[in-house]
Amino acid sequence: MNILWPVKDLDKGNNQFLGIMTISGLLEKHGHHSEVVEADYGDVAEKLRKKDFAIVAFSTMSLYCQSYLKLNSRLKETFQFLSVFGGPHPTYFPEMIHQQGVDGVCIGEGEYAMLDLVENLAAGKALTGIPNWWLKQDGRIYKNPVRPLIADLDELPLTNHEIFRTAVPRGIWRAVIMTSRGCPHSCTYCYNNAYKNIYAGHGKILRRRSVENVMRELETIRRHACYRYIQISDDLFTISPEWIREFSDQYRKRINLPFSCFARVNHITQEMVDDLRRAGCGRIILGVETGDERIRRDVFKRKMTDHEIILTARMIKKAGIKLMTTNILGIPGASLESDFKTWALNVKLKPDYAGVNLLQPYPGTEIHEYARKLDLIASEIGEGEIKETMLSSVIKFPNETEKRKVENFEKFFPVVVASPKMLPLVKRLILLPQNRIFNLVLSFWTNYCYCCRIIPFRIGIVALWKKIPFRRLTKRFCL
């Protein structure tokens, strides 16, 4: 049976979804064929005309959900197929099954759920009782419970990187892998708590592949010269010192490509940093989130001090590993002054890039309940609003001026961390109405840093030029 996976921005080689790669690997093992295609109506329609795809599957985050729903609805007007949605957004918002054209929604881990669906469909068996699925049939919706979590991740076939590499033969220089699933922490802005509730009594949340299993996957990647960099996407890669030590020894001997990973202050030591440096770690992404210790401790439930964060950042920088931080602005109950504290802490950390986002209190997270109880949510985030709210805050502010300042400060945050002397100018600029120039500042700096600062090798100015959204304007002026 053939399964088609439309993916946004596939041509850039950026969106390599691990869910698609692991599910397609399992399906291929059982004789089913998967392909990915750019999530453009013309491209998908051409695929559907040339080959019989029984299933069109979308793996989606909240940011892309509306785009995929519109594409699916348009395709349904012409073609016959079973349309299913899985990934983060459907897991936490399975009610999207009510949307026109959506036949099925997968909740949680999708490997064996998708295999059962495909096998039953191929054999002409009923689909309505498969665990992890909400399915729509003859106007009725069947809501099934989740199955137990996969206890031994080594039992899964190796991740199918070929599905993306062959679809984008040029431009893929980064391979994405995951060595573990789950997180032991309960940060209030994260969906981990909701995930734990979904799987309560259905197995251990935190699981890890063996080092040998990971090495076998990496060796298949290493054979292809196009891959120059490994992105390890575990929620918390540094959870086990013993595993990291064994991984580092094997990685250096057998793989020897630069890689990046996520770390948490209270799960990283000098010995671990030394192990990662020896393995060839080129970048560590460190969650700072806020420079206000009270907010970090009481609102976000991240028990770490500024001093601990600074010491960890110094260890990473001293080891010669590039540092990227993640930060959140517009926190309910906080203020612009709290955001300036976040800026000040980042200035002390001296990251190669300071990532930043406005807080989005999605329903199902603890921070949503916290903000709701304080009556600080100006408008609920509905499915149709998700893409738009990524650019603005839904938190109530004392006044519109304060809201504008916070939203504008987000656009300048990474730049002013790198150039602290610009802060007086930025404080004036954030008083102005929001405009596209501010968005371009953030876009330019982010793309510049990814191309030239935080990747452990230089992608080059050509790659940067291809990413800049206003290149069309400059081309027009050059003509």
C-alpha positions in Angstrom: 0.0 0.0 0.0 1.2 3.5 -0.8 1.2 6.4 1.7 1.8 10.0 0.8 3.1 12.6 3.3 2.8 16.2 2.3 5.4 18.4 4.1 5.7 22.2 4.2 9.0 23.8 3.1 10.3 20.4 1.9 12.4 22.1 -0.8 14.5 23.8 1.9 15.4 20.5 3.5 14.5 22.0 6.9 11.4 20.1 7.8 12.5 16.5 8.4 9.9 15.1 10.7 11.1 12.3 12.9 7.5 10.9 13.2 7.3 10.4 9.4 10.8 8.8 9.3 10.1 6.3 12.1 6.6 5.4 10.9 7.7 5.0 7.3 10.6 2.8 8.4 8.2 0.5 10.2 5.8 0.5 7.2 8.6 -0.2 4.7 9.6 -3.3 6.8 6.1 -4.6 6.4 6.0 -4.0 2.7 4.3 -0.6 2.5 5.7 2.3 0.5 5.9 5.9 1.7 6.8 9.1 -0.1 7.0 12.7 1.0 6.1 15.6 -1.2 6.0 19.4 -0.9 2.7 20.5 0.7 1.6 22.4 -2.4 -1.6 21.5 -4.1 0.0 21.2 -7.6 2.8 18.9 -6.3 0.5 16.7 -4.3 -2.1 16.5 -7.1 0.5 15.4 -9.5 1.6 12.6 -7.2 -2.0 11.4 -6.7 -2.5 11.4 -10.5 0.6 9.3 -11.2 0.3 6.7 -8.4 -2.4 5.2 -6.4 -2.0 6.5 -2.8 -4.6 5.0 -0.5 -3.6 7.3 2.4 -2.6 10.9 2.6 -1.0 11.5 6.0 -0.1 14.8 7.6 2.3 15.0 10.6 1.7 18.5 12.0 2.6 20.9 14.7 0.1 23.6 15.6 1.9 26.2 13.3 1.2 24.2 10.1 -2.2 22.7 11.0 -4.5 25.2 9.3 -2.4 25.1 6.1 -2.6 21.3 6.0 -6.4 21.3 6.7 -6.9 23.7 3.8 -4.8 21.6 1.5 -6.5 18.4 2.5 -10.0 19.9 2.0 -9.0 21.1 -1.5 -7.6 17.7 -2.5 -10.7 15.9 -1.3 -12.7 17.8 -3.9 -10.9 15.9 -6.6 -9.3 12.7 -5.3 -10.4 9.7 -3.3 -8.1 8.8 -0.3 -8.1 8.3 3.4 -6.8 11.5 5.1 -5.2 11.1 8.5 -3.5 13.6 10.9 -0.9 12.9 13.5 1.9 14.6 15.5 1.8 17.1 18.3 -1.2 19.2 17.3 -3.7 16.3 16.7 -2.4 14.6 19.9 -3.5 17.5 22.1 -6.4 18.7 19.9 -8.0 15.5 18.6 -11.3 17.4 18.3 -10.0 18.4 14.8 -11.6 15.2 13.7 -14.7 17.3 13.3 -13.1 19.3 10.6 -14.4 18.7 7.1 -12.3 16.2 5.1 -10.5 14.8 8.2 -11.0 11.0 8.3 -8.7 10.1 11.2 -6.6 11.6 14.0 -3.8 9.7 15.7 -3.1 10.5 19.3 0.4 9.9 20.8 2.9 7.5 19.4 2.0 6.7 15.8 4.3 3.8 14.7 2.1 0.7 15.5 -1.1 2.7 15.3 -0.3 3.6 11.7 0.9 0.1 10.9 -2.4 -1.3 12.2 -4.4 1.2 10.2 -2.5 0.4 6.9 -2.7 -3.3 7.5 -6.4 -3.3 8.2 -7.1 -1.1 5.2 -5.1 -3.3 2.9 -6.9 -6.4 4.2 -10.3 -4.8 4.1 -10.8 -5.1 7.8 -12.6 -2.6 10.1 -10.7 0.5 11.0 -12.9 1.8 13.8 -11.4 -0.1 16.8 -7.7 0.6 16.4 -6.0 2.0 19.5 -4.7 5.6 19.4 -7.1 6.5 16.6 -10.2 8.8 16.5 -11.8 7.8 13.2 -14.8 9.2 11.3 -16.9 6.7 9.3 -20.4 7.1 7.9 -20.9 10.3 9.9 -20.0 8.7 13.2 -16.8 9.3 15.2 -15.1 6.4 16.9 -12.8 7.4 19.8 -10.3 4.7 20.9 -8.0 4.7 23.9 -4.2 4.8 23.5 -2.2 1.6 23.5 0.8 1.2 25.9 4.0 3.2 25.1 6.7 1.4 23.2 8.9 0.1 26.1 11.9 -0.9 24.1 12.7 1.7 21.4 15.4 -0.7 20.0 12.6 -2.9 18.7 11.7 -0.3 16.0 13.4 -0.5 12.6 16.0 2.2 12.0 14.7 5.6 11.1 14.0 6.0 7.4 16.2 9.0 6.4 16.0 8.0 2.8 12.4 9.3 2.5 13.6 12.9 2.8 17.0 12.5 1.3 15.6 11.2 -2.0 12.8 13.7 -2.0 15.3 16.6 -1.6 18.5 15.3 -3.3 20.1 18.7 -3.1 20.3 20.9 0.0 20.0 18.4 2.8 23.1 18.8 4.8 21.6 18.1 8.3 20.3 14.7 9.6 17.8 14.7 12.5 17.8 11.9 15.0 16.3 11.1 18.4 17.9 8.9 21.0 15.2 9.0 23.6 11.6 9.8 24.2 10.0 11.7 27.1 11.0 14.2 29.7 11.0 13.8 33.5 10.3 17.5 34.1 7.0 19.4 34.3 7.6 22.9 32.9 4.3 24.6 32.9 4.5 26.0 29.3 5.2 22.5 27.9 2.8 19.8 26.8 4.7 17.1 28.7 2.2 17.2 31.5 -0.7 16.7 29.1 1.3 13.9 27.4 1.8 12.2 30.8 -1.9 12.4 31.5 -2.8 10.9 28.1 -0.5 7.9 28.9 -1.1 7.6 32.6 -0.9 3.9 33.4 0.3 3.0 29.9 4.0 2.7 30.4 7.2 4.6 31.3 7.3 8.1 29.7 11.1 8.4 29.6 12.8 5.7 27.4 16.1 5.6 25.7 17.6 3.6 22.8 20.9 1.7 23.4 24.1 3.4 22.2 24.7 0.6 19.8 21.2 1.0 18.2 21.9 4.8 17.8 25.3 4.1 16.3 23.8 1.8 13.7 21.4 4.5 12.6 24.2 7.1 12.5 26.4 4.8 10.4 23.7 4.6 7.7 23.7 8.4 7.7 27.5 8.7 7.6 27.6 6.8 4.3 26.0 9.7 2.5 28.4 12.6 1.9 25.5 15.1 1.8 25.1 15.0 5.6 27.6 17.2 7.3 25.8 17.8 10.6 23.7 15.8 13.1 20.8 17.4 15.0 19.9 15.4 18.1 16.3 16.4 18.9 15.8 14.7 22.3 13.8 16.8 24.8 16.7 16.3 27.2 19.8 14.6 25.7 22.0 15.0 28.8 19.7 13.0 31.2 22.2 10.1 31.8 25.9 10.7 32.4 26.8 7.1 31.9 25.0 6.9 28.6 26.6 10.1 27.4 30.0 8.8 28.2 29.5 5.6 26.2 27.9 7.5 23.4 30.8 10.0 23.2 33.4 7.3 23.0 31.5 5.4 20.2 30.5 8.6 18.3 34.1 9.8 18.1 35.4 6.5 16.7 32.5 5.6 14.4 30.8 8.9 13.3 32.9 11.9 13.9 30.5 14.5 12.5 29.6 17.7 14.3 26.3 17.5 16.2 24.0 19.6 18.4 21.8 18.7 21.4 19.5 20.1 24.0 20.6 20.4 27.7 19.2 21.5 31.0 21.3 23.3 33.6 20.6 20.7 36.4 21.5 17.8 34.1 24.9 18.8 32.8 28.3 18.7 34.5 31.9 19.6 33.6 32.7 16.0 33.0 29.7 15.7 30.6 30.7 18.9 28.7 34.2 17.4 28.3 32.6 14.1 27.0 30.4 16.0 24.5 33.4 18.2 23.3 35.5 15.0 22.8 32.7 13.5 20.8 32.5 16.5 18.5 29.5 18.4 19.8 29.4 21.7 18.0 26.4 23.3 19.7 24.4 23.0 22.9 20.9 24.5 23.2 20.3 25.6 26.8 16.9 26.5 28.1 17.0 29.8 30.0 13.4 30.9 29.3 13.4 33.9 31.7 15.9 36.0 33.6 13.5 36.6 36.5 14.3 33.9 39.1 10.9 34.2 40.8 9.0 33.7 37.5 11.4 30.8 36.5 10.8 29.0 39.8 7.2 29.8 40.7 5.5 30.2 37.3 7.5 28.0 35.0 8.5 25.4 37.7 12.2 25.4 36.6 14.2 25.2 39.8 17.5 26.7 38.8 19.2 30.0 39.7 20.9 32.6 37.5 24.2 31.7 39.0 23.8 28.0 38.0 22.8 29.1 34.4 25.8 31.4 34.2 28.2 28.7 35.4 26.8 26.2 32.9 27.1 28.6 30.0 30.7 29.4 30.9 31.5 25.6 30.9 30.0 25.2 27.5 31.7 28.3 26.0 35.1 27.4 27.6 34.9 24.0 26.0 34.7 25.7 22.6 31.1 24.5 22.0 28.7 27.0 20.5 25.9 28.1 22.8 22.3 28.8 21.9 19.7 29.9 24.5 15.9 29.7 24.4 13.9 32.4 26.0 10.3 33.4 26.5 8.8 36.9 26.6 5.3 38.1 27.5 4.8 35.9 30.5 1.5 36.2 32.4 2.0 38.1 35.7 5.4 39.4 34.6 6.2 42.7 33.0 8.5 44.3 30.4 11.0 44.8 33.2 11.1 41.0 33.6 11.8 40.7 29.9 14.7 43.1 30.3 16.0 40.8 33.1 16.0 38.0 30.5 18.0 40.2 28.2 20.5 41.1 30.9 21.0 37.5 31.9 21.6 36.5 28.2 24.2 39.3 27.9 26.1 37.7 30.7 25.8 34.3 29.1 27.2 35.6 25.7 25.4 33.0 23.6 26.2 32.6 19.9 22.4 33.1 19.3 19.7 34.0 21.8 16.5 32.3 20.6 13.2 33.9 21.7 9.4 33.5 21.5 6.3 35.1 22.9 4.6 32.9 25.4 1.6 31.0 23.9 -0.6 29.5 26.7 -2.1 26.7 24.7 -5.1 24.9 26.2 -3.9 21.7 28.0 -0.8 23.3 29.5 -0.4 24.3 33.1 0.5 27.8 32.2 -2.8 28.2 30.4 -4.7 27.3 33.6 -2.4 29.7 35.6 -3.1 32.6 33.2 -6.8 31.8 33.1 -7.2 31.8 36.9 -5.6 35.2 37.0 -7.9 36.4 34.1 -4.8 37.2 32.0 -5.9 35.6 28.8 -7.1 38.2 26.4 -8.4 35.6 23.8 -8.3 31.8 23.7 -6.1 30.2 21.1 -8.4 28.4 18.7 -7.3 26.1 15.9 -8.0 28.9 13.3 -5.9 31.4 15.3 -2.7 29.4 16.0 -0.7 30.7 13.0 -1.6 34.3 13.7 -0.9 34.2 17.4 2.6 33.1 16.9 3.3 36.7 15.9 1.4 38.3 18.8 0.6 37.7 22.4 -2.8 36.6 23.7 -1.9 37.6 27.2 -3.6 40.6 28.8 -1.3 43.6 29.5 -1.9 46.7 31.6 -2.4 48.6 28.4 -1.8 48.5 24.6 1.5 50.4 24.9 3.0 47.7 27.2 1.7 45.0 24.8 3.3 46.7 21.8 6.6 47.1 23.6 6.8 43.4 24.5 5.9 42.2 21.0 8.3 44.6 19.4 11.1 43.7 21.9 10.8 40.1 20.8 11.9 41.1 17.3 15.0 42.9 18.5 15.9 40.5 21.4 18.5 38.3 19.7 20.2 41.3 18.1 20.4 43.4 21.2 21.8 40.4 23.2 24.6 40.3 20.6 25.0 44.1 20.7 24.0 45.3 24.2 25.0 48.9 23.4 21.9 49.0 21.1 19.5 48.8 24.0 18.9 52.5 24.4 18.0 52.7 20.7 15.8 49.6 20.9 13.9 51.0 23.9 12.9 53.9 21.6 12.1 51.7 18.6 9.7 49.4 20.6 7.5 52.4 21.2 6.7 52.5 17.5 3.7 50.6 15.9 4.5 47.0 14.7 5.8 46.8 11.2 7.4 44.5 8.7 10.8 46.1 9.1 11.0 44.8 12.7 10.1 41.3 11.5 12.8 41.5 8.8 15.4 42.5 11.4 14.6 39.3 13.4 14.5 37.2 10.2 17.8 38.5 8.9 19.6 38.1 12.2 18.2 34.6 12.8 19.2 33.4 9.4 22.6 35.0 9.6 23.3 33.3 12.9 22.1 29.9 11.7 24.3 30.2 8.6 27.4 31.8 10.1 27.4 31.6 13.9 25.7 28.6 15.5 26.3 25.8 13.0 29.7 24.3 13.7 30.8 24.9 10.1 30.0 27.8 7.7 27.1 27.2 5.4 28.1 30.4 3.6 26.7 33.6 2.3 24.9 31.9 -0.6 22.7 29.9 1.8 22.0 33.1 3.8 21.0 34.9 0.6 18.5 32.1 -0.3 16.9 32.4 3.2 16.5 36.2 3.4 12.8 37.0 2.8 13.4 40.5 1.4 15.9 39.3 -1.3 13.2 40.0 -3.9 13.1 43.6 -2.9 16.9 44.0 -3.1 16.9 42.3 -6.5 14.2 44.8 -7.7 16.4 47.7 -6.6 19.5 46.2 -8.3 17.6 46.0 -11.6 
